[in-house]
């Protein structure tokens, strides 16, 4: 699967789908675009969907924390969804769930 | 016993290359899917540290990856001849990072330590760093998984 990021909007949220690997190379590649999309959007919440992520390392955790901090500054919320297997484990291992809420079910619609 | 060694340029795209090589190398041991991903994560963190911190963007630097399998155990060495670590204890603290600008989480060492059975760091400032890690596979080569 190709590594990519797709961003769409629902009525009340900006939804970001990640595909493939989230490692140091891809997170650095996505960062500036993601930061400006969140900056320009006025949605009260942002949802990161990891359903199609096959691999994640500490840089993925760093990216989530970075965007969480960005959103907190404008009193907005970040939610995680589509967590599975190894992705869930790494988030759990690093204590991310203590500050960021995980949605039970991913109902977000993928951008084409 | 089976051994391999390779070295490659300190370019960040080689993180994916290194973990893919490691995954192929350990396949004959029949690791579980979880164990396979854990090894890929360990290799990624170690190699990214060597590239980002050890060589600090000097892509001509060489990162060495050595793997050795013996029965149900994998022995990993990742070595660079970069700047070295001034204070190993500090580098291993969760959330500690010297590169705030890159938005890395500062969790790399913690993640590697949690996923491996043993981890040892040897580093000399201005000479380089070597990570020595071992990981045992629970089911090993007689697994059906």
gemmi code that builds the backbone of each chain (N, CA, C; Angstrom):
import gemmi

chains = {
    "A": [
        ("UNK", (0.835, -1.203, 0.000), (0.000, 0.000, 0.000), (0.867, 1.249, 0.000)),
        ("UNK", (0.433, 2.212, -0.786), (1.181, 3.459, -0.882), (1.005, 4.285, 0.391)),
        ("UNK", (2.073, 4.943, 0.799), (1.980, 5.819, 1.961), (1.336, 7.126, 1.541)),
        ("UNK", (0.209, 7.445, 2.144), (-0.382, 8.745, 1.852), (-1.330, 9.198, 2.949)),
        ("UNK", (-1.779, 10.423, 2.802), (-2.664, 11.034, 3.782), (-3.797, 11.696, 3.008)),
        ("UNK", (-5.058, 11.430, 3.442), (-6.197, 12.073, 2.766), (-7.017, 12.826, 3.797)),
        ("UNK", (-7.391, 14.035, 3.449), (-8.111, 14.880, 4.401), (-9.495, 15.216, 3.853)),
        ("UNK", (-10.518, 15.025, 4.687), (-11.870, 15.389, 4.279), (-12.571, 16.072, 5.447)),
        ("UNK", (-13.789, 16.538, 5.203), (-14.518, 17.202, 6.284), (-15.913, 16.629, 6.428)),
        ("UNK", (-16.367, 16.493, 7.659), (-17.764, 16.159, 7.915), (-18.415, 17.456, 8.406)),
        ("UNK", (-19.642, 17.334, 8.932), (-20.339, 18.539, 9.391), (-19.596, 19.256, 10.513)),
        ("UNK", (-18.991, 18.455, 11.389), (-18.377, 19.097, 12.553), (-16.932, 18.684, 12.818)),
        ("UNK", (-16.318, 18.021, 11.837), (-14.930, 17.600, 12.083), (-14.087, 17.565, 10.805)),
        ("UNK", (-12.800, 17.780, 11.015), (-11.830, 17.581, 9.944), (-11.325, 16.145, 10.127)),
        ("UNK", (-11.420, 15.333, 9.080), (-11.044, 13.930, 9.214), (-9.799, 13.639, 8.378)),
        ("UNK", (-8.797, 13.035, 9.023), (-7.550, 12.726, 8.325), (-7.339, 11.215, 8.321)),
        ("UNK", (-7.272, 10.649, 7.136), (-6.982, 9.219, 6.995), (-5.515, 9.050, 6.607)),
        ("UNK", (-4.828, 8.180, 7.339), (-3.440, 7.862, 6.990), (-3.410, 6.466, 6.374)),
        ("UNK", (-2.548, 6.295, 5.381), (-2.426, 4.996, 4.704), (-0.976, 4.525, 4.722)),
        ("UNK", (-0.790, 3.238, 4.959), (0.561, 2.651, 4.875), (1.382, 2.858, 6.133)),
        ("UNK", (2.600, 3.368, 5.967), (3.525, 3.526, 7.089), (3.526, 4.951, 7.630)),
        ("UNK", (3.563, 5.064, 8.941), (3.762, 6.375, 9.580), (5.111, 6.312, 10.285)),
        ("UNK", (6.154, 6.688, 9.558), (7.491, 6.647, 10.156), (8.137, 8.030, 10.026)),
        ("UNK", (9.424, 8.132, 10.304), (10.066, 9.445, 10.290), (9.998, 10.115, 8.927)),
        ("UNK", (10.096, 9.335, 7.879), (10.062, 9.918, 6.540), (8.672, 10.473, 6.217)),
        ("UNK", (7.642, 9.654, 6.433), (6.300, 10.093, 6.044), (5.760, 11.206, 6.952)),
        ("UNK", (6.013, 11.112, 8.266), (5.481, 12.161, 9.148), (6.107, 13.531, 8.826)),
        ("UNK", (7.409, 13.519, 8.490), (8.053, 14.791, 8.125), (7.452, 15.333, 6.828)),
        ("UNK", (7.118, 14.416, 5.933), (6.550, 14.804, 4.641), (5.136, 15.384, 4.824)),
        ("UNK", (4.358, 14.821, 5.759), (2.970, 15.264, 5.941), (2.847, 16.528, 6.770)),
        ("UNK", (3.838, 16.786, 7.616), (3.641, 17.739, 8.705), (3.149, 19.125, 8.284)),
        ("UNK", (3.885, 19.785, 7.390), (3.533, 21.164, 7.048), (2.121, 21.276, 6.490)),
        ("UNK", (1.759, 20.334, 5.622), (0.430, 20.350, 5.021), (-0.648, 20.151, 6.083)),
        ("UNK", (-0.397, 19.213, 6.975), (-1.348, 18.899, 8.043), (-1.526, 20.094, 8.983)),
        ("UNK", (-0.414, 20.711, 9.345), (-0.454, 21.889, 10.233), (-1.293, 22.991, 9.602)),
        ("UNK", (-1.080, 23.257, 8.307), (-1.832, 24.358, 7.696), (-3.294, 23.991, 7.466)),
        ("UNK", (-3.592, 22.731, 7.154), (-5.006, 22.322, 7.003), (-5.767, 22.521, 8.310)),
        ("UNK", (-5.140, 22.152, 9.417), (-5.778, 22.296, 10.732), (-5.922, 23.780, 11.073)),
        ("UNK", (-4.905, 24.539, 10.727), (-4.914, 25.982, 10.991), (-6.056, 26.661, 10.232)),
        ("UNK", (-6.230, 26.261, 8.974), (-7.229, 26.918, 8.122), (-8.646, 26.433, 8.388)),
        ("UNK", (-8.779, 25.235, 8.915), (-10.115, 24.692, 9.173), (-10.680, 25.298, 10.466)),
        ("UNK", (-11.983, 25.509, 10.467), (-12.594, 26.064, 11.686), (-13.429, 25.026, 12.415)),
        ("UNK", (-13.269, 23.766, 12.020), (-14.013, 22.693, 12.675), (-13.567, 22.566, 14.134)),
        ("UNK", (-14.535, 22.304, 15.017), (-14.183, 22.205, 16.443), (-13.343, 20.970, 16.789)),
        ("UNK", (-13.425, 19.940, 15.947), (-12.601, 18.775, 16.252), (-11.919, 18.191, 15.022)),
        ("UNK", (-10.849, 17.474, 15.288), (-10.091, 16.810, 14.231), (-10.013, 15.333, 14.586)),
        ("UNK", (-10.268, 14.478, 13.604), (-10.199, 13.033, 13.846), (-9.082, 12.443, 12.992)),
        ("UNK", (-8.168, 11.726, 13.623), (-7.131, 10.986, 12.892), (-7.581, 9.539, 12.803)),
        ("UNK", (-7.723, 9.025, 11.594), (-8.124, 7.632, 11.432), (-6.919, 6.783, 10.999)),
        ("UNK", (-6.673, 5.708, 11.752), (-5.484, 4.863, 11.535), (-5.830, 3.484, 10.976)),
        ("UNK", (-7.071, 3.344, 10.513), (-7.533, 2.046, 10.025), (-6.596, 1.439, 8.980)),
        ("UNK", (-6.038, 2.276, 8.124), (-5.200, 1.772, 7.027), (-3.700, 1.918, 7.283)),
        ("UNK", (-3.344, 2.131, 8.559), (-1.915, 2.253, 8.887), (-1.357, 0.874, 9.233)),
        ("UNK", (-0.306, 0.491, 8.554), (0.285, -0.833, 8.786), (1.450, -0.792, 9.755)),
        ("UNK", (2.086, 0.369, 9.812), (3.272, 0.479, 10.653), (3.371, 1.883, 11.226)),
        ("UNK", (3.701, 1.971, 12.510), (3.870, 3.281, 13.134), (5.043, 3.205, 14.107)),
        ("UNK", (5.824, 4.293, 14.194), (6.904, 4.329, 15.187), (6.794, 5.611, 16.010)),
        ("UNK", (7.821, 5.938, 16.768), (7.732, 7.076, 17.695), (7.462, 8.411, 16.991)),
        ("UNK", (7.816, 8.499, 15.716), (7.559, 9.750, 15.011), (6.057, 9.952, 14.796)),
        ("UNK", (5.318, 8.842, 14.658), (3.861, 8.918, 14.548), (3.251, 9.432, 15.849)),
        ("UNK", (3.812, 8.957, 16.959), (3.376, 9.427, 18.281), (3.668, 10.923, 18.394)),
        ("UNK", (4.863, 11.318, 17.928), (5.265, 12.723, 17.953), (4.326, 13.594, 17.128)),
        ("UNK", (3.899, 13.062, 15.984), (2.991, 13.812, 15.128), (1.639, 14.022, 15.805)),
        ("UNK", (1.134, 12.969, 16.460), (-0.151, 13.065, 17.168), (-0.035, 14.097, 18.304)),
        ("UNK", (1.041, 14.011, 19.071), (1.236, 14.958, 20.185), (1.376, 16.397, 19.674)),
        ("UNK", (2.078, 16.550, 18.568), (2.276, 17.876, 17.977), (0.953, 18.513, 17.574)),
        ("UNK", (0.087, 17.737, 16.923), (-1.205, 18.259, 16.479), (-2.159, 18.445, 17.659)),
        ("UNK", (-2.047, 17.575, 18.653), (-2.836, 17.733, 19.875), (-2.512, 19.092, 20.504)),
        ("UNK", (-1.228, 19.402, 20.615), (-0.809, 20.688, 21.187), (-1.273, 21.871, 20.341)),
        ("UNK", (-1.201, 21.686, 19.029), (-1.663, 22.737, 18.119), (-3.149, 23.035, 18.345)),
        ("UNK", (-3.953, 21.967, 18.494), (-5.403, 22.117, 18.654), (-5.789, 22.671, 20.024)),
        ("UNK", (-5.066, 22.236, 21.046), (-5.359, 22.706, 22.405), (-5.244, 24.236, 22.472)),
        ("UNK", (-4.274, 24.767, 21.730), (-4.066, 26.222, 21.737), (-5.284, 26.988, 21.239)),
        ("UNK", (-6.089, 26.375, 20.359), (-7.291, 27.064, 19.874), (-8.552, 26.415, 20.453)),
        ("UNK", (-8.408, 25.792, 21.614), (-9.530, 25.145, 22.326), (-10.288, 24.152, 21.446)),
        ("UNK", (-9.564, 23.423, 20.633), (-10.217, 22.394, 19.819), (-9.742, 21.016, 20.267)),
        ("UNK", (-10.427, 19.958, 19.778), (-10.138, 18.614, 20.257), (-9.586, 17.712, 19.157)),
        ("UNK", (-8.748, 16.786, 19.583), (-8.252, 15.755, 18.662), (-8.775, 14.401, 19.124)),
        ("UNK", (-9.301, 13.611, 18.187), (-9.760, 12.252, 18.491), (-9.017, 11.270, 17.594)),
        ("UNK", (-8.825, 10.059, 18.103), (-8.186, 9.008, 17.316), (-9.228, 7.948, 17.006)),
        ("UNK", (-9.174, 7.395, 15.802), (-10.102, 6.300, 15.517), (-9.453, 5.274, 14.594)),
        ("UNK", (-10.121, 4.138, 14.440), (-9.614, 3.076, 13.581), (-8.363, 2.412, 14.125)),
        ("UNK", (-8.131, 2.511, 15.432), (-6.924, 1.920, 16.013), (-7.038, 0.401, 16.046)),
        ("UNK", (-5.967, -0.267, 15.725), (-6.000, -1.726, 15.687), (-4.621, -2.269, 16.035)),
        ("UNK", (-4.583, -3.494, 16.453), (-3.354, -4.258, 16.697), (-2.154, -3.464, 17.156)),
        ("UNK", (-1.130, -3.445, 16.286), (0.156, -2.866, 16.661), (0.081, -1.351, 16.844)),
        ("UNK", (-0.822, -0.698, 16.112), (-0.962, 0.754, 16.232), (-1.507, 1.085, 17.624)),
        ("UNK", (-2.544, 0.347, 18.022), (-3.125, 0.532, 19.348), (-2.059, 0.290, 20.423)),
        ("UNK", (-1.299, -0.787, 20.245), (-0.283, -1.159, 21.244), (0.756, -0.074, 21.458)),
        ("UNK", (1.217, 0.521, 20.364), (2.253, 1.551, 20.496), (1.691, 2.800, 21.184)),
        ("UNK", (0.449, 3.153, 20.866), (-0.185, 4.300, 21.524), (-0.356, 4.015, 23.016)),
        ("UNK", (-0.747, 2.789, 23.309), (-0.963, 2.392, 24.696), (0.360, 2.413, 25.474)),
        ("UNK", (1.385, 1.848, 24.844), (2.724, 1.764, 25.445), (3.290, 3.133, 25.807)),
        ("UNK", (2.977, 4.132, 24.962), (3.553, 5.453, 25.190), (2.634, 6.352, 26.030)),
        ("UNK", (1.518, 5.790, 26.508), (0.647, 6.541, 27.422), (-0.194, 7.630, 26.771)),
        ("UNK", (-0.350, 7.536, 25.455), (-1.073, 8.577, 24.720), (-2.550, 8.677, 25.104)),
        ("UNK", (-3.135, 7.541, 25.499), (-4.572, 7.535, 25.820), (-4.890, 8.312, 27.099)),
        ("UNK", (-3.844, 8.658, 27.855), (-4.091, 9.456, 29.060), (-4.543, 10.862, 28.698)),
        ("UNK", (-4.162, 11.323, 27.527), (-4.547, 12.688, 27.164), (-5.432, 12.774, 25.922)),
        ("UNK", (-5.401, 11.741, 25.081), (-6.169, 11.836, 23.842), (-7.230, 10.734, 23.775)),
        ("UNK", (-8.448, 11.153, 23.456), (-9.557, 10.210, 23.445), (-9.614, 9.415, 22.142)),
        ("UNK", (-9.982, 8.152, 22.327), (-10.062, 7.245, 21.203), (-11.535, 6.941, 20.934)),
        ("UNK", (-11.984, 7.058, 19.687), (-13.383, 6.774, 19.351), (-13.540, 5.270, 19.146)),
        ("UNK", (-14.651, 4.719, 19.660), (-14.866, 3.273, 19.595), (-15.010, 2.757, 18.171)),
        ("UNK", (-15.695, 3.511, 17.413), (-16.069, 3.007, 16.108), (-15.681, 4.059, 15.077)),
        ("UNK", (-15.113, 3.631, 13.969), (-14.792, 4.681, 13.002), (-15.888, 4.798, 11.969)),
        ("UNK", (-16.570, 5.910, 12.057), (-17.696, 6.155, 11.154), (-17.340, 7.166, 10.082)),
        ("UNK", (-16.089, 7.601, 10.102), (-15.707, 8.644, 9.173), (-15.699, 8.099, 7.749)),
        ("UNK", (-16.035, 8.960, 6.848), (-16.078, 8.556, 5.451), (-14.758, 8.936, 4.786)),
        ("UNK", (-14.179, 7.970, 4.094), (-12.886, 8.217, 3.456), (-13.036, 9.109, 2.233)),
        ("UNK", (-12.064, 9.983, 2.065), (-12.039, 10.839, 0.883), (-11.596, 10.003, -0.305)),
        ("UNK", (-12.179, 10.245, -1.443), (-11.794, 9.479, -2.643), (-10.583, 10.115, -3.302)),
    ],
    "B": [
        ("UNK", (22.544, -21.168, 13.418), (22.850, -19.737, 13.473), (22.886, -19.144, 12.071)),
        ("UNK", (22.398, -17.912, 11.986), (22.437, -17.209, 10.706), (22.791, -15.749, 10.973)),
        ("UNK", (23.656, -15.192, 10.146), (24.092, -13.825, 10.389), (24.021, -12.974, 9.126)),
        ("UNK", (23.829, -11.693, 9.293), (23.896, -10.758, 8.168), (24.458, -9.431, 8.657)),
        ("UNK", (25.043, -8.701, 7.731), (25.507, -7.355, 8.054), (25.338, -6.494, 6.819)),
        ("UNK", (24.899, -5.263, 7.019), (24.847, -4.329, 5.893), (25.084, -2.924, 6.403)),
        ("UNK", (25.454, -2.048, 5.511), (25.529, -0.641, 5.892), (24.946, 0.195, 4.774)),
        ("UNK", (24.435, 1.339, 5.143), (23.728, 2.176, 4.171), (23.883, 3.639, 4.563)),
        ("UNK", (23.587, 4.539, 3.605), (23.673, 5.984, 3.844), (22.676, 6.419, 4.912)),
        ("UNK", (23.070, 7.433, 5.665), (22.211, 7.960, 6.728), (21.124, 8.863, 6.145)),
        ("UNK", (20.279, 8.258, 5.328), (19.138, 8.978, 4.743), (17.883, 8.390, 5.349)),
        ("UNK", (16.919, 9.263, 5.688), (15.764, 8.821, 6.460), (14.905, 7.780, 5.714)),
        ("UNK", (14.927, 7.814, 4.382), (14.142, 6.819, 3.646), (14.701, 5.401, 3.849)),
        ("UNK", (15.946, 5.302, 4.328), (16.525, 3.977, 4.583), (15.998, 3.329, 5.863)),
        ("UNK", (15.221, 4.079, 6.651), (14.593, 3.484, 7.834), (13.638, 2.361, 7.393)),
        ("UNK", (12.827, 2.648, 6.384), (11.881, 1.644, 5.881), (12.625, 0.470, 5.242)),
        ("UNK", (13.715, 0.782, 4.521), (14.521, -0.260, 3.891), (15.086, -1.210, 4.953)),
        ("UNK", (15.648, -0.631, 6.018), (16.283, -1.448, 7.063), (15.272, -2.364, 7.754)),
        ("UNK", (14.089, -1.865, 8.073), (13.132, -2.724, 8.785), (12.567, -3.815, 7.881)),
        ("UNK", (12.493, -3.514, 6.572), (12.004, -4.523, 5.625), (13.029, -5.659, 5.499)),
        ("UNK", (14.306, -5.287, 5.452), (15.380, -6.290, 5.395), (15.320, -7.175, 6.643)),
        ("UNK", (15.181, -6.539, 7.816), (15.151, -7.299, 9.069), (13.967, -8.256, 9.100)),
        ("UNK", (12.814, -7.788, 8.614), (11.618, -8.639, 8.598), (11.842, -9.872, 7.722)),
        ("UNK", (12.492, -9.687, 6.580), (12.773, -10.822, 5.684), (13.756, -11.784, 6.328)),
        ("UNK", (14.764, -11.216, 6.979), (15.818, -12.048, 7.573), (15.280, -12.962, 8.672)),
        ("UNK", (14.316, -12.460, 9.473), (13.812, -13.272, 10.585), (12.633, -14.161, 10.201)),
        ("UNK", (12.138, -14.026, 8.984), (10.976, -14.819, 8.560), (11.136, -16.329, 8.792)),
        ("UNK", (12.329, -16.916, 8.533), (12.475, -18.363, 8.747), (12.264, -18.804, 10.204)),
        ("UNK", (12.338, -17.870, 11.143), (12.121, -18.220, 12.544), (10.629, -18.306, 12.881)),
        ("UNK", (9.797, -18.027, 11.892), (8.349, -18.042, 12.083), (7.867, -17.203, 13.260)),
        ("UNK", (8.273, -15.939, 13.314), (7.768, -15.099, 14.409), (6.272, -14.850, 14.225)),
        ("UNK", (5.585, -14.544, 15.308), (4.168, -14.171, 15.190), (4.118, -12.798, 14.527)),
        ("UNK", (2.936, -12.401, 14.070), (2.776, -11.086, 13.446), (3.184, -9.986, 14.428)),
        ("UNK", (2.813, -10.154, 15.693), (3.178, -9.163, 16.715), (4.694, -9.050, 16.866)),
        ("UNK", (5.353, -10.207, 16.923), (6.815, -10.199, 17.085), (7.504, -9.562, 15.874)),
        ("UNK", (6.975, -9.847, 14.705), (7.533, -9.296, 13.472), (7.446, -7.766, 13.497)),
        ("UNK", (6.282, -7.262, 13.896), (6.092, -5.803, 13.953), (6.961, -5.193, 15.047)),
        ("UNK", (7.117, -5.913, 16.157), (7.977, -5.401, 17.231), (9.422, -5.252, 16.760)),
        ("UNK", (9.905, -6.240, 16.024), (11.275, -6.166, 15.490), (11.391, -4.992, 14.513)),
        ("UNK", (10.386, -4.835, 13.654), (10.416, -3.723, 12.698), (10.432, -2.379, 13.434)),
        ("UNK", (9.690, -2.303, 14.531), (9.648, -1.055, 15.306), (11.008, -0.779, 15.955)),
        ("UNK", (11.589, -1.816, 16.553), (12.912, -1.657, 17.192), (13.933, -1.154, 16.167)),
        ("UNK", (13.982, -1.828, 14.996), (14.948, -1.455, 13.952), (14.708, -0.005, 13.496)),
        ("UNK", (13.446, 0.355, 13.314), (13.121, 1.711, 12.864), (13.594, 2.764, 13.843)),
        ("UNK", (13.334, 2.533, 15.114), (13.739, 3.516, 16.130), (15.259, 3.633, 16.184)),
        ("UNK", (15.943, 2.492, 16.167), (17.402, 2.498, 16.279), (18.044, 3.170, 15.066)),
        ("UNK", (17.558, 2.813, 13.887), (18.119, 3.371, 12.657), (17.809, 4.871, 12.557)),
        ("UNK", (16.592, 5.268, 12.928), (16.229, 6.690, 12.886), (17.115, 7.488, 13.839)),
        ("UNK", (17.401, 6.940, 15.013), (18.296, 7.626, 15.958), (19.681, 7.833, 15.353)),
        ("UNK", (20.207, 6.779, 14.716), (21.534, 6.870, 14.105), (21.550, 7.941, 13.010)),
        ("UNK", (20.492, 7.967, 12.209), (20.428, 8.910, 11.089), (20.216, 10.345, 11.581)),
        ("UNK", (19.227, 10.527, 12.446), (18.840, 11.880, 12.863), (19.804, 12.459, 13.901)),
        ("UNK", (20.154, 11.640, 14.893), (21.013, 12.153, 15.963), (22.492, 11.881, 15.694)),
        ("UNK", (22.818, 10.624, 15.388), (24.217, 10.248, 15.182), (24.863, 11.089, 14.091)),
        ("UNK", (24.232, 11.107, 12.922), (24.833, 11.818, 11.791), (24.212, 13.187, 11.537)),
        ("UNK", (23.087, 13.463, 12.212), (22.538, 14.809, 12.179), (22.422, 15.393, 10.765)),
        ("UNK", (21.879, 14.596, 9.864), (21.648, 15.096, 8.505), (22.810, 14.934, 7.536)),
        ("UNK", (23.941, 14.417, 8.012), (25.066, 14.185, 7.091), (24.853, 12.834, 6.423)),
        ("UNK", (24.236, 12.876, 5.248), (23.759, 11.637, 4.648), (24.867, 10.711, 4.162)),
        ("UNK", (26.113, 11.200, 4.079), (27.194, 10.298, 3.634), (27.632, 9.361, 4.766)),
        ("UNK", (27.216, 9.646, 5.990), (27.535, 8.767, 7.114), (26.939, 7.378, 6.894)),
        ("UNK", (27.596, 6.355, 7.416), (27.102, 4.991, 7.210), (26.513, 4.421, 8.503)),
        ("UNK", (25.336, 3.839, 8.354), (24.688, 3.156, 9.470), (24.888, 1.657, 9.259)),
        ("UNK", (25.348, 0.985, 10.296), (25.602, -0.457, 10.207), (24.506, -1.231, 10.910)),
        ("UNK", (23.957, -2.212, 10.230), (22.944, -3.079, 10.820), (23.464, -4.507, 10.781)),
        ("UNK", (23.527, -5.127, 11.945), (23.971, -6.529, 12.010), (22.911, -7.330, 12.737)),
        ("UNK", (22.545, -8.456, 12.155), (21.541, -9.320, 12.768), (22.087, -10.731, 12.884)),
        ("UNK", (21.722, -11.383, 13.956), (22.160, -12.755, 14.159), (21.003, -13.516, 14.786)),
        ("UNK", (20.646, -14.641, 14.215), (19.597, -15.456, 14.814), (20.221, -16.753, 15.324)),
        ("UNK", (19.776, -17.136, 16.506), (20.274, -18.367, 17.097), (19.095, -18.992, 17.831)),
        ("UNK", (18.686, -20.169, 17.414), (17.477, -20.801, 17.944), (16.297, -19.829, 17.873)),
        ("UNK", (15.769, -19.478, 19.041), (14.594, -18.602, 19.041), (14.943, -17.174, 19.421)),
        ("UNK", (16.202, -16.827, 19.268), (16.635, -15.514, 19.704), (17.250, -14.697, 18.573)),
        ("UNK", (16.911, -13.406, 18.581), (17.469, -12.489, 17.593), (18.376, -11.489, 18.296)),
        ("UNK", (19.548, -11.296, 17.710), (20.517, -10.367, 18.257), (20.662, -9.237, 17.230)),
        ("UNK", (20.475, -8.013, 17.699), (20.494, -6.861, 16.783), (21.603, -5.889, 17.188)),
        ("UNK", (22.358, -5.417, 16.209), (23.300, -4.328, 16.482), (23.079, -3.225, 15.465)),
        ("UNK", (22.921, -2.009, 15.937), (22.834, -0.858, 15.039), (23.922, 0.109, 15.481)),
        ("UNK", (24.834, 0.428, 14.559), (25.980, 1.239, 14.931), (26.181, 2.418, 13.977)),
        ("UNK", (26.562, 3.549, 14.554), (26.936, 4.690, 13.714), (28.251, 5.257, 14.227)),
        ("UNK", (28.945, 5.985, 13.353), (30.196, 6.642, 13.753), (29.983, 8.149, 13.759)),
        ("UNK", (28.875, 8.531, 14.384), (28.494, 9.950, 14.425), (28.920, 10.640, 15.701)),
        ("UNK", (28.062, 11.539, 16.179), (28.447, 12.431, 17.287), (28.459, 11.759, 18.662)),
        ("UNK", (27.806, 10.614, 18.785), (27.752, 9.954, 20.087), (26.741, 10.610, 21.013)),
        ("UNK", (26.527, 9.990, 22.167), (25.556, 10.511, 23.141), (26.334, 11.003, 24.356)),
        ("UNK", (26.106, 12.258, 24.742), (26.826, 12.828, 25.884), (26.393, 12.174, 27.195)),
        ("UNK", (25.065, 12.019, 27.344), (24.539, 11.515, 28.607), (23.481, 10.443, 28.307)),
        ("UNK", (23.891, 9.188, 28.412), (23.004, 8.088, 28.021), (21.751, 8.034, 28.900)),
        ("UNK", (21.901, 8.250, 30.197), (20.739, 8.210, 31.087), (19.689, 9.242, 30.694)),
        ("UNK", (20.173, 10.423, 30.366), (19.256, 11.486, 29.969), (18.574, 11.133, 28.645)),
        ("UNK", (19.349, 10.576, 27.710), (18.804, 10.211, 26.396), (17.703, 9.163, 26.513)),
        ("UNK", (17.754, 8.360, 27.578), (16.767, 7.291, 27.751), (15.522, 7.743, 28.512)),
        ("UNK", (15.513, 8.968, 29.011), (14.329, 9.448, 29.734), (13.155, 9.589, 28.764)),
        ("UNK", (11.983, 9.065, 29.162), (10.819, 9.247, 28.291), (10.587, 10.734, 28.020)),
        ("UNK", (10.230, 11.038, 26.813), (9.912, 12.393, 26.336), (11.136, 13.297, 26.149)),
        ("UNK", (12.340, 12.807, 26.515), (13.530, 13.628, 26.289), (13.887, 13.613, 24.808)),
        ("UNK", (14.083, 14.791, 24.236), (14.542, 14.861, 22.856), (15.427, 16.080, 22.680)),
        ("UNK", (16.425, 15.938, 21.815), (17.292, 17.090, 21.536), (16.814, 17.791, 20.278)),
        ("UNK", (15.811, 17.181, 19.631), (15.334, 17.768, 18.378), (13.856, 18.098, 18.443)),
        ("UNK", (13.524, 19.076, 19.265), (12.138, 19.529, 19.413), (11.552, 19.913, 18.055)),
        ("UNK", (12.398, 20.470, 17.206), (11.954, 20.951, 15.893), (11.364, 19.851, 15.023)),
        ("UNK", (11.801, 18.626, 15.222), (11.325, 17.530, 14.368), (10.043, 16.903, 14.895)),
        ("UNK", (9.591, 17.331, 16.056), (8.383, 16.776, 16.658), (8.456, 15.273, 16.804)),
        ("UNK", (9.631, 14.780, 17.139), (9.700, 13.368, 17.476), (9.182, 13.304, 18.896)),
        ("UNK", (8.732, 12.171, 19.341), (8.052, 12.144, 20.633), (9.004, 12.050, 21.819)),
        ("UNK", (10.265, 11.696, 21.568), (11.175, 11.462, 22.679), (10.895, 10.116, 23.327)),
        ("UNK", (10.205, 9.252, 22.593), (9.816, 7.951, 23.129), (10.571, 6.799, 22.487)),
        ("UNK", (11.474, 7.097, 21.578), (12.169, 6.043, 20.831), (12.885, 5.027, 21.715)),
        ("UNK", (13.679, 5.517, 22.653), (14.441, 4.626, 23.547), (13.496, 3.805, 24.424)),
        ("UNK", (12.443, 4.466, 24.931), (11.464, 3.782, 25.784), (10.774, 2.657, 25.003)),
        ("UNK", (10.419, 2.958, 23.770), (9.747, 1.962, 22.929), (10.679, 0.767, 22.679)),
        ("UNK", (11.925, 1.054, 22.305), (12.879, -0.040, 22.029), (13.086, -0.910, 23.265)),
        ("UNK", (13.221, -0.233, 24.398), (13.459, -0.949, 25.646), (12.269, -1.836, 26.001)),
        ("UNK", (11.051, -1.322, 25.811), (9.851, -2.094, 26.147), (9.672, -3.305, 25.240)),
        ("UNK", (10.066, -3.159, 23.972), (9.814, -4.234, 23.015), (10.916, -5.290, 22.971)),
        ("UNK", (12.056, -4.990, 23.605), (13.143, -5.967, 23.538), (13.347, -6.655, 24.884)),
        ("UNK", (14.070, -7.771, 24.885), (14.347, -8.465, 26.136), (15.556, -7.868, 26.830)),
        ("UNK", (16.481, -7.370, 26.023), (17.679, -6.760, 26.579), (18.147, -5.647, 25.659)),
        ("UNK", (18.551, -4.531, 26.240), (19.063, -3.441, 25.411), (20.253, -2.800, 26.096)),
        ("UNK", (21.297, -2.604, 25.312), (22.517, -2.025, 25.863), (22.983, -0.925, 24.917)),
        ("UNK", (23.408, 0.189, 25.475), (23.864, 1.300, 24.643), (25.333, 1.581, 24.947)),
        ("UNK", (26.143, 1.565, 23.895), (27.550, 1.922, 24.069), (27.768, 3.176, 23.236)),
        ("UNK", (28.293, 4.224, 23.850), (28.482, 5.448, 23.088), (29.678, 6.227, 23.575)),
        ("UNK", (30.440, 6.750, 22.641), (31.572, 7.614, 22.983), (31.369, 8.934, 22.235)),
        ("UNK", (31.291, 10.058, 22.964), (31.094, 11.340, 22.287), (32.122, 11.553, 21.183)),
        ("UNK", (31.646, 12.038, 20.050), (32.443, 12.310, 18.844), (32.951, 11.050, 18.146)),
        ("UNK", (32.624, 9.879, 18.669), (33.074, 8.655, 17.985), (31.940, 7.806, 17.463)),
        ("UNK", (30.833, 7.788, 18.198), (29.702, 7.024, 17.687), (28.929, 6.295, 18.758)),
        ("UNK", (27.910, 5.582, 18.290), (26.998, 4.898, 19.196), (26.692, 3.506, 18.669)),
        ("UNK", (26.637, 2.553, 19.577), (26.231, 1.200, 19.186), (25.128, 0.720, 20.119)),
        ("UNK", (24.039, 0.277, 19.509), (22.938, -0.305, 20.267), (22.995, -1.816, 20.113)),
        ("UNK", (22.941, -2.517, 21.213), (22.947, -3.977, 21.169), (21.653, -4.444, 21.834)),
        ("UNK", (20.859, -5.150, 21.054), (19.528, -5.537, 21.522), (19.311, -7.025, 21.308)),
        ("UNK", (18.679, -7.689, 22.254), (18.287, -9.066, 21.964), (16.801, -9.247, 22.217)),
        ("UNK", (16.235, -10.112, 21.409), (14.803, -10.377, 21.503), (14.544, -11.860, 21.281)),
        ("UNK", (13.808, -12.448, 22.208), (13.470, -13.870, 22.085), (12.076, -14.027, 21.489)),
        ("UNK", (11.928, -14.985, 20.622), (10.607, -15.272, 20.057), (9.963, -16.381, 20.871)),
        ("UNK", (8.736, -16.144, 21.255), (8.073, -17.063, 22.170), (7.818, -18.436, 21.553)),
        ("UNK", (7.360, -18.428, 20.320), (6.993, -19.703, 19.703), (8.139, -20.310, 18.917)),
        ("UNK", (8.889, -19.426, 18.295), (10.076, -19.884, 17.593), (9.790, -20.695, 16.356)),
        ("UNK", (10.783, -21.440, 15.897), (10.721, -22.071, 14.582), (9.757, -23.243, 14.506)),
        ("UNK", (9.252, -23.741, 15.662), (8.299, -24.838, 15.561), (6.843, -24.355, 15.573)),
        ("UNK", (6.689, -23.013, 15.487), (5.335, -22.450, 15.499), (4.621, -22.730, 14.176)),
        ("UNK", (3.325, -22.884, 14.260), (2.534, -23.076, 13.045), (2.036, -21.716, 12.516)),
        ("UNK", (2.118, -20.704, 13.363), (1.510, -19.403, 13.045), (2.166, -18.738, 11.835)),
    ],
}
model = gemmi.Model(1)
for chain_id, residues in chains.items():
    chain = gemmi.Chain(chain_id)
    for i, (resn, *xyz) in enumerate(residues, 1):
        res = gemmi.Residue()
        res.name, res.seqid = resn, gemmi.SeqId(i, " ")
        for name, pos in zip(("N", "CA", "C"), xyz):
            atom = gemmi.Atom()
            atom.name, atom.element = name, gemmi.Element(name[0])
            atom.pos, atom.b_iso = gemmi.Position(*pos), 0.0
            res.add_atom(atom)
        chain.add_residue(res)
    model.add_chain(chain)
structure = gemmi.Structure()
structure.add_model(model)
structure.setup_entities()
